[in-house]
C-alpha cells in the first residue's frame, strides 16, 4: 500500500509540474515565484489530491469491516437465541412466576414452591416473547441455567438460600459480565468480552440472584433514546412509536413489559430515571460511591466532575428498597474490592422514620416548561403526601440554564475526543448526528450564530454552547468550572436548608415519553434530570398516573410558547394518551433511605387510592 501511494504521488507530482511549467493558462501563477516554491506547491497539491481519496477509501474499508463484524455478532447471538428457544419448548415453564411481584416470587422460592430453574425458564420465555416485539434484549446469558441448577442443588443438599435466592435479573449492556461484550452500541467494542463481573453483579450473585440477559442502549450511552447500529431500535411497551428512554432503555422496556423482575443500569444525566419514568416503573439513582461502578464500561474514560453511577430498576418501590438495603447491609458491596466505595451502611431508622416530612415541590424548573399532564402528576403527588400528614412547600431550583450548560461543558471537556475516536469508523445512529454536528462547530462560529439561534429557541442555547467543551480547552478552565459547580452546590444546599426540607419532588422530564424520531431535538429538557447528577443528589422515580384526554385538551390550549423546542414538545406529546406520568423524589447526598421512604409513602398511598 505504501509503495502504491508513493508511486501515485510521484505520478501526480510530475503531472502538476508539467501543468505549471508548460500550460500557458497558468503562466501567470509562475510570475514572481521561485522554482523551489512551485515545487513545494506541486508536492502539497499532489499530496492533497491523493490523500483525501485515500482516506475516503480507507474509511469505507473500515466501515465495511465493522459492518461484517456486526453481521457475524448478530449471527452468533441469533444462533444462541434459537437454541434457547428450542430448549424452552421441552422445559417446564410456569406462567404464574412472571405474574407475581418480586416479593411474592422470592417468598415462593424460599419456601420451595418454585425452583430456581423453573423461575429462570419462565422469565427466559417471557423475555424472548417481549424482545421479539420491542427489541430490548441484546444477549441471553448462556450460563444462567447452570447457575440456577447449582442454587437448586445447594438448597436441596444444605438448605442454604440467599435473601435473593433464585431471583432472575437483567443488566444493561455496559454492565460487565464475564465472557460477554459491553458494546455501548459501538461496533469497535464487539468481541471485547469482559474479563470480570461488575461489582453490582458480583454482589447480587452472592445474594442468590441470577443474571440472565443483557439489554439495549443508545450508541455511546449519551442519549435519552435507545437505538444503535448493532442492536437497532428499542420501542416503548406502551407505544411502539415512542422511546423507552435512555440510556437504560432496554432494561426499562423489559421490566415494564414483565420480562424481568429486577434490573441494573447506570446514570450520568438521567439514564436510569428517564427510562423508568417513560415506561412507568420505579428506579433509584444513588449518590456517587454508595454503589460500586467497578466493572461498568464508560465511553468517556476519565471524566471528572460528573460521575456515572449504577442504579436499580423494578416494577415496585418495595423491590427497589429491598435490593438497596441488601446491597448496603452485610458489606456485600465492600467485598467487591472497589477502593472508592464509601462504607456507609443501610440506615433503617431513616427509612422507617416516624416524623412527618417537610417536602419541597415544583411543577417546572423555571427553564423548560412542563406539559399539563406532568404538572397534574406533581399536584397528585403533592395532594397525596399532604393527605399522609406531610408538609409541602414551594421550591424552585436556581439557575437551571447555567447548570445545563456547565454540565454539558464538563462532560465534553476533552472536546469529546475519546467519544469521537470510538465512533471514527462507525455508522452513526440518527439520534446522535445532531450532537456530533454541534461538536464540530468551532467556538467562534457558535458565538456568531448565537443571536440568530436565540430568535428561534433560547432554550437551545445552554446545550448548543456547552457541547464540545468549547468553554473548557485547558486544565485550568476545567478546574475553574468545577469550582463554580461546587459553589452552586453550596448555594443550592443553603436554599434547601433555609426551607428546612427533608425531600423534594419535581418533574423528571418536560413531557411523557416522546416519539423516537424526536429524541435528538429535545436535549434541553434534560435539565430536569442532569441537575441532580450535577449536584450528586440521590433521586428516585415513582409513576403517578397516565396521560389523559383532559391533559391533551389542556395541552392544545395552554402549552403555547414562542420556542422551537417547546413547539416540538407540544407536537410529540399529542397522541400520548395512556402514557405513564412519573415524578422524581429527591434527597440530600447519602440519604438514599430518605428517598426510598418518600417513594414508599407515595407508592403505598396512591395504590390505596386506586383500590378504593
C-alpha positions as CSV (number, residue, x, y, z in Angstrom):
1,X,0.0,0.0,0.0
2,X,2.9,2.4,0.9
3,X,4.7,1.7,-2.4
4,X,1.4,2.2,-4.4
5,X,0.8,5.5,-2.6
6,X,4.4,6.6,-3.3
7,X,4.1,5.8,-7.0
8,X,0.7,7.6,-7.3
9,X,2.2,10.7,-5.6
10,X,5.1,10.7,-8.0
11,X,2.8,10.5,-11.0
12,X,0.6,13.3,-9.7
13,X,3.7,15.4,-8.8
14,X,5.1,15.1,-12.3
15,X,1.7,15.9,-13.8
16,X,1.3,19.0,-11.7
17,X,4.8,20.2,-12.6
18,X,4.1,19.7,-16.3
19,X,0.9,21.8,-16.0
20,X,2.7,24.5,-14.0
21,X,5.7,24.8,-16.4
22,X,4.0,24.2,-19.8
23,X,0.4,25.3,-19.7
24,X,0.1,28.9,-20.9
25,X,-3.1,29.4,-18.8
26,X,-1.1,29.1,-15.6
27,X,2.0,31.1,-16.6
28,X,0.7,34.0,-14.5
29,X,0.9,31.8,-11.5
30,X,4.6,31.3,-12.1
31,X,5.4,35.0,-12.3
32,X,7.4,36.1,-9.2
33,X,7.7,32.6,-7.8
34,X,10.9,30.8,-7.3
35,X,11.1,27.3,-8.9
36,X,11.5,25.8,-5.4
37,X,8.3,27.4,-4.3
38,X,6.5,26.0,-7.3
39,X,7.9,22.5,-6.4
40,X,6.5,22.8,-2.9
41,X,3.1,23.8,-4.3
42,X,3.2,20.9,-6.6
43,X,4.1,18.4,-3.9
44,X,1.5,19.8,-1.5
45,X,-1.2,19.7,-4.2
46,X,-0.3,16.2,-5.2
47,X,-0.4,15.0,-1.6
48,X,-3.9,16.5,-1.1
49,X,-5.2,15.1,-4.3
50,X,-4.0,11.6,-3.3
51,X,-4.6,11.8,0.5
52,X,-8.2,12.7,0.5
53,X,-9.4,9.9,-1.8
54,X,-7.1,7.5,0.0
55,X,-8.6,8.4,3.4
56,X,-12.1,8.1,2.0
57,X,-11.3,4.6,0.6
58,X,-9.7,3.5,3.8
59,X,-12.6,4.8,5.9
60,X,-15.1,3.0,3.6
61,X,-13.0,-0.2,4.0
62,X,-13.1,0.1,7.8
63,X,-16.8,0.7,7.8
64,X,-17.3,-2.5,5.7
65,X,-15.2,-4.5,8.1
66,X,-17.2,-3.2,11.1
67,X,-20.5,-4.0,9.3
68,X,-19.1,-7.5,8.8
69,X,-18.3,-7.6,12.5
70,X,-21.9,-6.7,13.3
71,X,-23.3,-9.3,10.9
72,X,-21.1,-12.1,12.5
73,X,-22.0,-11.0,16.0
74,X,-25.7,-11.0,15.3
75,X,-25.5,-14.4,13.6
76,X,-23.9,-15.9,16.7
77,X,-26.5,-14.2,19.0
78,X,-29.4,-15.4,16.8
79,X,-27.9,-18.9,17.0
80,X,-27.7,-18.8,20.8
81,X,-31.3,-17.4,21.0
82,X,-32.7,-20.2,18.7
83,X,-31.0,-22.8,20.9
84,X,-32.6,-21.2,24.0
85,X,-36.0,-21.2,22.3
86,X,-35.6,-24.9,21.4
87,X,-34.5,-25.8,25.0
88,X,-37.5,-23.9,26.5
89,X,-40.0,-25.8,24.2
90,X,-39.3,-29.0,26.1
91,X,-38.7,-27.4,29.5
92,X,-41.2,-26.8,32.3
93,X,-42.4,-23.2,32.5
94,X,-44.8,-21.7,35.0
95,X,-46.7,-18.6,33.8
96,X,-47.5,-17.8,37.4
97,X,-43.9,-17.0,38.1
98,X,-43.9,-13.9,35.9
99,X,-47.2,-12.7,37.2
100,X,-46.1,-12.3,40.8
101,X,-44.3,-9.3,42.1
102,X,-40.7,-9.8,43.3
103,X,-41.5,-10.1,47.0
104,X,-44.1,-12.9,46.4
105,X,-41.8,-14.6,44.0
106,X,-39.0,-14.6,46.5
107,X,-41.3,-16.0,49.1
108,X,-42.2,-18.9,46.9
109,X,-38.5,-19.5,46.1
110,X,-37.7,-19.5,49.8
111,X,-40.4,-22.0,50.8
112,X,-39.7,-24.3,47.8
113,X,-43.0,-23.7,45.9
114,X,-40.8,-22.8,42.9
115,X,-37.3,-24.0,41.9
116,X,-34.7,-21.5,40.6
117,X,-34.6,-23.3,37.3
118,X,-38.4,-23.2,36.9
119,X,-38.4,-19.4,37.6
120,X,-35.5,-18.8,35.3
121,X,-37.0,-20.6,32.4
122,X,-40.3,-18.8,32.8
123,X,-38.5,-15.4,32.7
124,X,-36.4,-16.5,29.7
125,X,-39.5,-17.5,27.8
126,X,-41.2,-14.2,28.7
127,X,-38.1,-12.1,27.8
128,X,-37.9,-13.9,24.4
129,X,-41.5,-13.0,23.7
130,X,-41.1,-9.4,24.7
131,X,-37.9,-8.7,22.9
132,X,-39.3,-10.2,19.7
133,X,-41.9,-7.4,19.8
134,X,-39.9,-4.5,21.4
135,X,-36.2,-5.4,20.7
136,X,-35.0,-4.8,24.2
137,X,-32.7,-7.8,24.9
138,X,-29.2,-7.9,23.3
139,X,-27.9,-11.2,24.6
140,X,-29.1,-14.0,26.8
141,X,-26.6,-15.4,29.4
142,X,-25.9,-19.0,28.4
143,X,-24.6,-19.9,31.9
144,X,-27.7,-18.8,33.7
145,X,-29.3,-22.3,33.6
146,X,-26.2,-23.8,35.1
147,X,-26.2,-21.2,37.9
148,X,-29.9,-21.9,38.6
149,X,-29.3,-25.7,38.8
150,X,-26.3,-25.1,41.2
151,X,-28.6,-23.0,43.5
152,X,-31.3,-25.7,43.5
153,X,-28.7,-28.4,44.3
154,X,-27.2,-26.3,47.1
155,X,-30.7,-25.7,48.6
156,X,-31.6,-29.4,48.4
157,X,-28.3,-30.5,50.0
158,X,-27.7,-27.9,52.7
159,X,-30.9,-25.9,52.8
160,X,-28.8,-22.8,52.3
161,X,-30.6,-19.9,50.5
162,X,-29.6,-16.3,50.0
163,X,-32.1,-13.5,50.5
164,X,-32.5,-13.2,46.7
165,X,-32.3,-16.9,46.1
166,X,-33.2,-17.7,42.5
167,X,-34.4,-14.2,41.5
168,X,-33.5,-13.6,37.9
169,X,-32.2,-10.1,37.0
170,X,-31.2,-8.3,33.8
171,X,-28.3,-5.9,33.3
172,X,-27.7,-3.0,31.0
173,X,-25.3,-3.6,28.0
174,X,-22.4,-1.7,29.6
175,X,-22.5,-3.6,32.9
176,X,-19.7,-6.2,32.9
177,X,-20.4,-9.9,32.7
178,X,-17.5,-12.3,32.3
179,X,-17.3,-13.5,28.7
180,X,-19.9,-11.0,27.3
181,X,-19.4,-7.8,25.4
182,X,-20.2,-4.4,26.7
183,X,-20.6,-2.7,23.3
184,X,-22.2,0.6,24.4
185,X,-23.7,0.4,20.9
186,X,-20.3,1.0,19.3
187,X,-19.0,-1.6,16.8
188,X,-15.3,-1.5,17.7
189,X,-16.3,-2.9,21.2
190,X,-17.7,-6.1,19.7
191,X,-15.6,-9.2,20.6
192,X,-14.1,-7.5,23.6
193,X,-15.7,-9.6,26.4
194,X,-15.5,-8.5,30.0
195,X,-12.8,-10.3,32.0
196,X,-14.6,-9.8,35.3
197,X,-18.2,-9.3,36.5
198,X,-19.2,-5.8,37.5
199,X,-19.2,-5.3,41.3
200,X,-23.0,-5.0,41.3
201,X,-23.4,-8.3,39.5
202,X,-20.9,-10.0,42.0
203,X,-22.9,-8.6,44.9
204,X,-26.3,-9.7,43.6
205,X,-25.0,-13.2,42.7
206,X,-23.7,-13.5,46.3
207,X,-27.2,-12.7,47.5
208,X,-28.5,-15.6,45.3
209,X,-29.8,-13.7,42.3
210,X,-29.2,-14.9,38.7
211,X,-28.2,-12.6,35.8
212,X,-30.0,-13.9,32.7
213,X,-29.8,-11.3,29.9
214,X,-28.2,-8.0,28.8
215,X,-30.3,-5.2,27.4
216,X,-30.1,-2.5,24.8
217,X,-28.7,1.1,25.0
218,X,-28.3,4.1,22.7
219,X,-25.0,4.4,20.8
220,X,-22.4,5.8,23.2
221,X,-24.9,5.8,26.1
222,X,-25.1,9.6,25.6
223,X,-28.7,9.9,24.6
224,X,-32.2,9.5,26.2
225,X,-33.2,7.5,23.1
226,X,-32.4,3.8,22.7
227,X,-31.0,2.8,19.3
228,X,-27.7,1.9,17.8
229,X,-26.2,0.4,14.6
230,X,-25.6,-3.0,16.3
231,X,-28.8,-3.9,18.0
232,X,-31.3,-1.5,16.4
233,X,-34.2,0.5,18.0
234,X,-35.9,-0.4,21.2
235,X,-39.6,0.6,21.5
236,X,-41.7,1.7,24.4
237,X,-44.0,-1.1,25.6
238,X,-46.9,1.4,25.9
239,X,-46.5,2.8,22.4
240,X,-44.1,1.5,19.8
241,X,-43.7,4.9,18.2
242,X,-42.3,6.3,21.4
243,X,-38.9,5.9,23.1
244,X,-38.5,3.8,26.2
245,X,-35.9,6.3,27.3
246,X,-32.1,6.1,27.6
247,X,-29.6,5.1,28.2
248,X,-31.1,2.2,30.2
249,X,-33.9,1.9,27.8
250,X,-33.7,-1.8,27.2
251,X,-33.9,-2.5,30.9
252,X,-36.9,-0.3,31.5
253,X,-38.8,-1.8,28.5
254,X,-38.1,-5.4,29.6
255,X,-39.1,-4.8,33.2
256,X,-42.2,-2.7,32.3
257,X,-43.4,-5.4,29.9
258,X,-43.0,-8.1,32.6
259,X,-39.8,-9.8,31.3
260,X,-37.6,-9.2,34.3
261,X,-38.3,-8.5,38.0
262,X,-35.1,-6.5,38.6
263,X,-32.6,-4.6,36.5
264,X,-29.2,-2.9,36.9
265,X,-28.5,0.3,34.9
266,X,-26.3,3.3,35.1
267,X,-27.0,7.1,35.3
268,X,-24.9,10.1,34.3
269,X,-27.6,12.5,33.2
270,X,-30.9,10.7,33.8
271,X,-30.2,7.3,32.4
272,X,-32.0,5.1,35.0
273,X,-34.6,7.8,35.7
274,X,-35.9,8.8,32.3
275,X,-36.4,5.1,31.1
276,X,-38.2,4.3,34.4
277,X,-40.4,7.4,34.0
278,X,-41.2,6.8,30.3
279,X,-42.0,3.1,30.9
280,X,-43.9,3.5,34.2
281,X,-41.6,1.7,36.6
282,X,-39.5,2.6,39.6
283,X,-35.8,3.3,39.9
284,X,-33.2,4.9,42.1
285,X,-30.0,6.9,41.2
286,X,-27.8,6.9,44.3
287,X,-25.1,9.3,45.4
288,X,-21.7,8.6,43.9
289,X,-19.8,5.8,45.6
290,X,-22.8,4.5,47.6
291,X,-23.0,1.7,45.0
292,X,-19.9,0.4,43.2
293,X,-19.4,1.4,39.5
294,X,-16.5,-1.1,39.2
295,X,-16.8,-3.2,36.0
296,X,-19.1,-0.7,34.2
297,X,-17.9,0.3,30.8
298,X,-17.6,4.1,30.2
299,X,-17.4,5.9,26.8
300,X,-15.7,8.9,28.5
301,X,-12.9,7.1,30.3
302,X,-11.7,9.6,32.9
303,X,-14.2,12.4,33.0
304,X,-14.1,14.4,36.2
305,X,-16.8,16.4,37.9
306,X,-19.7,14.4,36.7
307,X,-19.6,10.7,37.6
308,X,-21.8,7.9,36.3
309,X,-23.4,5.8,39.0
310,X,-25.2,2.4,38.9
311,X,-28.9,2.3,39.6
312,X,-31.7,-0.2,40.3
313,X,-35.0,-0.6,38.4
314,X,-38.0,-2.7,39.3
315,X,-41.8,-2.8,39.0
316,X,-42.4,-1.6,42.5
317,X,-40.8,0.6,45.1
318,X,-40.6,-2.2,47.7
319,X,-38.2,-4.2,45.4
320,X,-36.0,-1.2,44.8
321,X,-35.8,-0.6,48.6
322,X,-35.2,-4.3,49.5
323,X,-32.4,-4.7,47.0
324,X,-30.8,-1.4,48.0
325,X,-30.9,-2.4,51.7
326,X,-29.4,-5.9,50.9
327,X,-26.6,-4.4,48.9
328,X,-25.7,-1.9,51.6
329,X,-26.2,-4.3,54.5
330,X,-23.8,-7.1,55.4
331,X,-21.0,-5.4,53.5
332,X,-21.9,-7.1,50.2
333,X,-20.5,-4.3,48.0
334,X,-17.5,-3.8,50.3
335,X,-16.4,-7.4,49.4
336,X,-16.1,-6.5,45.7
337,X,-12.7,-4.8,46.0
338,X,-13.7,-1.3,45.0
339,X,-11.3,1.2,46.8
340,X,-13.6,4.1,46.0
341,X,-16.7,2.7,47.6
342,X,-17.8,4.6,50.8
343,X,-18.5,2.3,53.8
344,X,-21.9,3.8,54.6
345,X,-24.3,1.0,55.8
346,X,-28.0,1.0,55.5
347,X,-29.8,3.3,58.0
348,X,-33.1,1.6,58.9
349,X,-34.1,4.4,61.2
350,X,-34.1,6.9,58.4
351,X,-36.1,4.6,56.2
352,X,-38.8,3.8,58.8
353,X,-38.8,7.3,60.3
354,X,-42.0,8.3,62.1
355,X,-41.7,12.0,61.9
356,X,-43.7,13.9,59.3
357,X,-41.7,15.2,56.5
358,X,-41.2,18.7,55.1
359,X,-41.1,18.3,51.3
360,X,-40.4,20.9,48.6
361,X,-42.2,20.7,45.2
362,X,-42.0,22.3,41.8
363,X,-44.1,21.9,38.6
364,X,-41.3,23.2,36.3
365,X,-37.7,24.2,36.9
366,X,-38.1,27.8,35.6
367,X,-36.1,26.9,32.5
368,X,-38.1,24.4,30.5
369,X,-42.0,24.4,30.8
370,X,-43.7,21.1,31.5
371,X,-46.9,19.9,29.8
372,X,-50.3,19.9,31.7
373,X,-50.1,16.1,32.3
374,X,-46.7,16.4,34.1
375,X,-47.9,19.4,36.2
376,X,-51.0,17.3,37.2
377,X,-48.8,14.4,38.3
378,X,-46.9,16.8,40.6
379,X,-50.2,18.0,42.0
380,X,-51.4,14.4,42.6
381,X,-48.2,13.6,44.4
382,X,-48.4,16.8,46.5
383,X,-52.1,16.1,47.5
384,X,-51.2,12.5,48.3
385,X,-48.3,13.5,50.6
386,X,-50.3,16.2,52.3
387,X,-53.1,13.6,52.9
388,X,-50.5,11.5,54.6
389,X,-49.7,14.4,57.0
390,X,-46.6,15.7,55.4
391,X,-45.9,19.4,54.8
392,X,-45.4,20.6,51.2
393,X,-43.6,23.9,50.4
394,X,-42.9,25.5,47.1
395,X,-39.3,25.1,45.8
396,X,-37.7,26.3,42.5
397,X,-34.2,25.2,41.6
398,X,-32.0,28.2,41.0
399,X,-30.3,29.0,37.6
400,X,-31.0,25.7,35.8
401,X,-29.9,27.1,32.5
402,X,-26.4,27.6,34.0
403,X,-26.4,24.1,35.3
404,X,-27.3,22.5,31.9
405,X,-24.6,24.5,30.2
406,X,-22.0,23.7,32.8
407,X,-23.0,20.0,32.9
408,X,-22.5,19.6,29.2
409,X,-19.3,21.6,29.1
410,X,-17.7,19.4,31.9
411,X,-18.9,16.2,30.2
412,X,-17.3,17.2,26.9
413,X,-14.2,19.0,28.3
414,X,-11.9,16.8,26.2
415,X,-13.8,18.2,23.2
416,X,-15.3,14.7,23.1
417,X,-12.1,13.3,21.6
418,X,-12.4,9.8,23.1
419,X,-16.1,9.6,22.0
420,X,-15.3,10.7,18.5
421,X,-12.4,8.3,18.3
422,X,-14.6,5.5,19.3
423,X,-17.0,6.4,16.6
424,X,-14.4,7.2,13.9
425,X,-15.4,4.4,11.5
426,X,-18.9,3.5,12.9
427,X,-22.2,4.1,11.2
428,X,-23.7,6.9,13.2
429,X,-27.2,6.4,14.7
430,X,-29.6,9.2,13.5
431,X,-30.2,10.3,17.1
432,X,-26.5,11.1,17.6
433,X,-25.9,13.0,14.3
434,X,-27.2,16.4,15.6
435,X,-24.9,16.2,18.6
436,X,-21.9,15.3,16.5
437,X,-22.7,18.2,14.2
438,X,-22.8,20.6,17.1
439,X,-19.5,19.2,18.4
440,X,-17.8,20.0,15.1
441,X,-18.8,23.7,15.1
442,X,-15.9,25.9,16.3
443,X,-16.5,28.1,19.3
444,X,-16.1,31.3,17.4
445,X,-18.7,30.3,14.9
446,X,-21.1,29.2,17.7
447,X,-20.8,32.6,19.3
448,X,-21.5,34.4,16.0
449,X,-24.6,32.2,15.3
450,X,-25.9,32.5,18.9
451,X,-28.1,35.7,18.3
452,X,-29.7,34.0,15.3
453,X,-30.4,30.8,17.2
454,X,-31.9,32.9,20.1
455,X,-34.6,34.1,17.7
456,X,-35.9,30.5,17.3
457,X,-35.1,28.9,20.7
458,X,-33.4,30.4,23.8
459,X,-33.7,27.0,25.4
460,X,-31.3,25.5,23.0
461,X,-28.5,27.9,23.9
462,X,-27.1,26.2,27.0
463,X,-26.8,22.8,25.2
464,X,-25.6,24.4,21.9
465,X,-22.8,26.4,23.6
466,X,-21.8,23.6,26.0
467,X,-21.3,20.8,23.5
468,X,-17.7,20.1,22.6
469,X,-16.2,21.7,25.7
470,X,-15.7,25.0,23.8
471,X,-15.6,26.9,27.1
472,X,-13.1,24.4,28.5
473,X,-10.0,23.9,26.5
474,X,-7.3,23.8,29.1
475,X,-7.0,22.2,32.5
476,X,-7.2,25.5,34.5
477,X,-10.5,26.2,32.8
478,X,-11.9,22.8,33.9
479,X,-10.8,23.4,37.4
480,X,-12.5,26.8,37.4
481,X,-15.7,25.3,36.1
482,X,-15.7,22.6,38.8
483,X,-15.1,25.3,41.4
484,X,-18.1,27.1,40.1
485,X,-20.1,23.9,40.2
486,X,-19.1,23.4,43.9
487,X,-20.2,26.9,44.7
488,X,-23.6,26.3,43.0
489,X,-24.0,23.2,45.1
490,X,-23.4,25.3,48.3
491,X,-26.0,27.8,47.0
492,X,-28.5,25.0,46.4
493,X,-27.9,23.4,49.8
494,X,-28.2,26.7,51.5
495,X,-31.6,27.3,49.9
496,X,-32.7,23.7,50.7
497,X,-31.7,24.1,54.4
498,X,-33.3,27.5,54.7
499,X,-36.6,25.9,53.8
500,X,-35.7,23.0,56.2
501,X,-36.6,20.3,53.6
502,X,-36.3,16.6,54.1
503,X,-37.1,15.8,50.5
504,X,-38.2,17.4,47.3
505,X,-40.5,16.3,44.4
506,X,-40.4,17.5,40.8
507,X,-40.8,16.5,37.2
508,X,-38.4,14.0,35.5
509,X,-38.9,15.4,32.0
510,X,-41.0,18.1,30.3
511,X,-43.5,15.7,28.8
512,X,-44.4,12.0,28.7
513,X,-42.2,9.7,26.6
514,X,-41.6,11.5,23.3
515,X,-41.7,9.9,19.8
516,X,-38.4,8.1,19.0
517,X,-37.9,10.3,15.9
518,X,-38.0,13.5,18.1
519,X,-35.4,12.4,20.7
520,X,-32.4,14.1,19.1
521,X,-34.0,17.6,19.2
522,X,-35.2,17.6,22.8
523,X,-31.9,17.6,24.8
524,X,-32.7,20.9,26.6
525,X,-35.4,19.1,28.6
526,X,-32.7,17.0,30.2
527,X,-32.4,20.0,32.6
528,X,-34.8,18.1,35.0
529,X,-32.5,15.0,35.4
530,X,-29.0,16.4,34.8
531,X,-29.4,18.9,37.6
532,X,-29.1,16.1,40.2
533,X,-26.1,14.5,38.5
534,X,-24.5,17.9,38.6
535,X,-25.3,18.2,42.4
536,X,-24.7,14.4,43.0
537,X,-28.1,14.0,44.9
538,X,-29.9,10.7,45.2
539,X,-33.2,10.5,43.2
540,X,-36.0,8.0,42.9
541,X,-38.7,7.7,40.3
542,X,-42.3,7.0,41.1
543,X,-45.1,6.5,38.5
544,X,-48.1,8.7,39.5
545,X,-50.7,8.4,36.7
546,X,-51.2,8.3,32.9
547,X,-51.8,11.0,30.3
548,X,-55.5,11.6,29.9
549,X,-57.7,13.1,27.2
550,X,-58.1,16.1,29.5
551,X,-54.4,16.6,29.6
552,X,-54.3,16.5,25.8
553,X,-57.1,19.2,25.6
554,X,-55.2,21.5,28.0
555,X,-52.0,20.9,26.0
556,X,-53.6,22.3,22.9
557,X,-55.0,25.3,24.8
558,X,-52.3,26.1,27.4
559,X,-49.0,24.9,26.1
560,X,-48.1,27.8,23.7
561,X,-44.5,29.2,23.7
562,X,-42.6,31.1,21.0
563,X,-39.8,28.5,21.1
564,X,-38.8,25.8,18.6
565,X,-38.1,23.1,21.2
566,X,-41.3,23.8,23.2
567,X,-43.3,23.5,20.0
568,X,-41.7,20.1,19.4
569,X,-42.6,19.1,22.9
570,X,-46.2,20.0,22.2
571,X,-46.2,18.1,18.9
572,X,-44.5,15.0,20.3
573,X,-47.0,14.9,23.3
574,X,-50.0,15.0,21.1
575,X,-51.4,11.4,21.0
576,X,-49.7,10.4,24.2
577,X,-52.9,9.4,25.9
578,X,-52.3,6.5,28.2
579,X,-48.5,7.1,28.6
580,X,-47.0,6.9,32.1
581,X,-46.5,10.1,34.1
582,X,-43.8,9.9,36.8
583,X,-42.0,12.3,39.2
584,X,-38.6,12.5,40.8
585,X,-38.2,12.1,44.6
586,X,-35.0,14.0,45.5
587,X,-33.0,13.7,48.7
588,X,-29.7,15.1,50.2
589,X,-26.4,13.3,49.4
590,X,-26.1,9.8,51.0
591,X,-29.7,10.0,52.1
592,X,-31.0,7.1,49.8
593,X,-33.0,5.8,52.7
594,X,-34.9,9.0,52.9
595,X,-35.6,9.0,49.2
596,X,-36.8,5.4,49.4
597,X,-39.1,6.3,52.3
598,X,-40.7,9.1,50.2
599,X,-41.1,6.6,47.3
600,X,-42.7,4.1,49.7
601,X,-45.2,6.7,51.1
602,X,-46.2,7.8,47.6
603,X,-46.4,4.3,46.2
604,X,-48.5,2.9,49.1
605,X,-50.9,5.9,49.3
606,X,-51.5,6.1,45.6
607,X,-52.2,2.3,45.4
608,X,-54.6,2.6,48.3
609,X,-56.5,5.4,46.5
610,X,-56.7,3.3,43.3
611,X,-58.1,0.3,45.2
612,X,-60.7,2.4,46.9
